[in-house]
């Protein structure tokens, strides 16, 4: 009962910034755990950030200190601010939602957006 749409991706030079948005529909959005994942060609989907149902936010080591996630329940939107981008950050970025507990495991999420491409040039 949740639909997610990512936006904000694009092409940026190394060291630059982008802000991704994940717009959600669904009456129970505010009670869902949320996650951000990315997937590069030939690689497995990788966890990058999560927001627990309690509101606690946590990050993968690869992005800690560079990326910041937040949510605005009034707007049914989750954000991912990405700073100091590196070429290895190039991937399709996805947001995901779970009515139960979220985790770094992608299998814990029930709903997924279609993804938005982020390309970082050197």
C-alpha positions as CSV (number, residue, x, y, z in Angstrom):
1,X,0.0,0.0,0.0
2,X,3.0,2.3,-0.5
3,X,4.3,3.6,-3.8
4,X,7.7,5.3,-4.0
5,X,9.2,7.6,-6.6
6,X,12.8,8.7,-6.6
7,X,14.1,11.9,-8.2
8,X,17.1,14.2,-8.1
9,X,19.7,12.1,-9.8
10,X,22.0,13.3,-12.5
11,X,25.5,13.9,-13.6
12,X,27.9,15.6,-11.3
13,X,31.7,16.0,-11.1
14,X,33.7,14.4,-8.3
15,X,33.5,16.5,-5.1
16,X,30.1,17.8,-6.0
17,X,26.7,17.3,-4.3
18,X,23.2,16.0,-5.2
19,X,20.0,15.7,-3.2
20,X,17.8,12.8,-3.9
21,X,14.1,12.8,-3.0
22,X,11.8,9.8,-2.4
23,X,8.1,10.8,-2.6
24,X,5.7,8.3,-1.1
25,X,2.0,7.6,-1.2
26,X,0.2,5.7,1.4
27,X,-1.7,6.5,4.5
28,X,0.7,4.7,6.9
29,X,3.9,6.2,5.5
30,X,4.9,7.9,8.7
31,X,5.1,4.5,10.5
32,X,7.3,2.8,7.9
33,X,11.0,2.2,8.2
34,X,12.8,3.6,5.2
35,X,16.1,2.7,3.4
36,X,18.3,3.9,0.7
37,X,20.2,1.5,-1.5
38,X,22.3,1.7,-4.7
39,X,23.3,-0.7,-7.4
40,X,26.1,-0.3,-9.9
41,X,26.3,-2.5,-13.1
42,X,27.5,-6.0,-12.3
43,X,27.3,-5.5,-8.5
44,X,24.8,-6.4,-5.8
45,X,22.4,-3.9,-4.4
46,X,24.2,-2.1,-1.6
47,X,22.7,-0.5,1.6
48,X,23.7,3.1,2.1
49,X,21.4,4.6,4.7
50,X,18.3,3.8,6.8
51,X,15.7,5.4,9.0
52,X,14.3,3.2,11.7
53,X,10.6,3.5,12.7
54,X,11.9,5.2,15.8
55,X,13.5,7.9,13.7
56,X,17.1,6.8,14.3
57,X,19.2,7.2,11.2
58,X,22.2,5.0,10.3
59,X,24.6,4.7,7.5
60,X,27.0,2.4,5.7
61,X,30.7,3.0,6.4
62,X,31.2,3.8,2.7
63,X,29.1,7.0,2.9
64,X,29.3,7.9,6.6
65,X,30.2,11.6,7.0
66,X,29.4,12.4,3.3
67,X,25.7,11.4,3.0
68,X,22.8,12.5,5.2
69,X,19.3,11.1,5.1
70,X,16.2,12.7,6.6
71,X,12.4,12.4,6.4
72,X,9.5,14.8,6.3
73,X,6.4,13.0,7.3
74,X,4.2,16.0,6.5
75,X,5.3,15.8,2.9
76,X,5.5,12.0,2.7
77,X,9.1,12.4,1.5
78,X,12.5,11.0,2.4
79,X,15.7,12.8,1.3
80,X,19.3,11.8,0.7
81,X,21.8,14.6,0.7
82,X,25.0,13.4,-1.0
83,X,28.2,15.5,-0.6
84,X,31.8,15.0,-1.6
85,X,30.7,12.6,-4.3
86,X,33.2,10.2,-5.8
87,X,33.2,8.2,-9.0
88,X,32.6,5.0,-7.1
89,X,29.3,6.5,-5.9
90,X,28.0,6.1,-9.5
91,X,24.9,3.8,-9.4
92,X,21.2,3.7,-9.6
93,X,19.8,4.8,-6.2
94,X,16.7,3.3,-4.8
95,X,14.5,4.1,-1.8
96,X,12.6,1.4,0.0
97,X,10.0,1.1,2.7
98,X,9.0,-1.5,5.3
99,X,5.9,-1.6,7.5
100,X,8.0,-3.6,10.0
101,X,11.7,-3.2,11.0
102,X,14.2,-2.0,8.4
103,X,17.8,-3.1,8.2
104,X,20.8,-3.0,5.9
105,X,19.4,-6.2,4.3
106,X,17.5,-5.3,1.2
107,X,15.2,-8.3,1.8
108,X,13.7,-6.6,4.8
109,X,11.9,-4.0,2.6
110,X,8.6,-4.6,1.0
111,X,8.2,-1.6,-1.3
112,X,10.7,-0.1,-3.8
113,X,10.9,2.9,-6.1
114,X,12.1,2.6,-9.7
115,X,15.4,4.2,-9.0
116,X,17.3,7.3,-10.1
117,X,20.7,7.4,-11.9
118,X,23.6,9.1,-10.2
119,X,26.7,9.5,-12.3
120,X,29.9,11.0,-10.8
121,X,32.6,11.9,-13.3
122,X,36.3,12.3,-12.4
